[in-house]
């Protein structure tokens, strides 16, 4: 059974997306990522993404929609959710947080499993 991971796609009012830089210790050190993490036993991915937003950013997240599910080989299943936040996020887990335009996501070293989502976000029409 694959390890399930819940990831939050959080946008500000201008349409920029929040990414965080991983700590230098641990897996994929220094990579940029969408906030999120592993789904715990007995937890649904949509519950995990809200918990992770609280733990990593110190804010309450509101689930808008599941955007995409990606299976990376038999080991990982990534759940991407559109999440909104009402307060400014804090870097409680990441070295740094940054708001970036969707078409700038490719300028950051992000986990390879995120590629399909990065492609979709980079090519979506800007919202008014």
N, C-alpha and C positions, 0 to 999 in steps of 0.2 A: 504494500500500500504506500503511495507516495506521501511525502511530507507536504502538508498544506501550508501555504503562506498567504496572508491577507495583506494587500497593499492599498494605500489611500492615495487617490489622485485628488489633491486639494487645490482649488483655484481661488485667487483673490478677485476682487471686483473688476480689476482690469483684464482678467483672463490669464494671468501668469500662474504657473504651476509650482507648488512647493516641493523642493528636493532637499535631502540632507546628506552630508558627507559622513561616511562611516568612520569610526574610530580606527586608529592605526593598529590596534590589536584585534584579533578575531578574523573571521573570514572576509575576503575581499576588502582588505584595508585601504582606506582612502577613496574607495568607489563612492559615487553618488547614487542615491536611491530614493524611491518613493517611501514615505514613512510606512511602517508596518512590521509584521513579523509572523512568527509561527502560530498556527492555530493549535490551541491546547486541547487535551483530551476532554471530550464532552462539550466542546465549544463549536459553534457554527462559524464559518468564515466571516459572516457579517457581524457577529459578536466580537470576534477577534480584532477586526479592523478598528472598531470603536474603542476597544480596550487599549490597543496599541497606540492609537492617536493620543489617548489620555496619558499613557505611560511615557511616550517618547516626546510629546509636544506640550504636555501639561494643559491641554484644552479639551473641551467636550466636542466630539464630532457628531455630526448628524448625517446619517446614511441617505444618499440620494438614490443611487442605483448601482448594481453590479455592472461594470463596464465590459469585462472580458475575463475569461478563464483560459489559462495557458498551461499545458502540461509539458514540462521539460524532461525528456527521457522518462524512465519509469520512476525516478526518484522524487521529483518535485511537481507540485500542482500550484500555480500562482493564481490567486483571485484578486482582481483589480476592481476597486470600488470608487465611485465618485462620492466624495465626502465634503461637507461644508463645515467650516469652523467660524465662530463668532468673535473669538478673542485672538490677539496676536500669539503665534506659536513661540515656544521657548525650546532651545536646543538642550533638552535634558539627556538625550542619548547620543546625538550626532555632534561631531566637531563643529559643524557650521550648518546653518539653514540658508537657503537661497530661493528667491522667487525668480523663475525664468520663463521666458516666452516658450510656447510649445515648439516652435521651430529652432530653439536654441538647445533643446534637450540632447541632441547629438553632439554638442560641444563638450559634454561631460562624460567621464568614464563611468558607465552604468553597467549593472550586471547583464550578461548576454541574454538571459531569459526575458528581459524587459523589452527586447528589440521590437517585437510585433506591436506592442503598445506605444513605444516611442514613434514608430512609423505612422501609426494611426493618428496620434496626437499632433505630430509635425505637419500632417496634411489636412487636418480638419479646418473647415472654414472658420475664421474668427467670428465670435458672437458679438452682437451689438448691445 
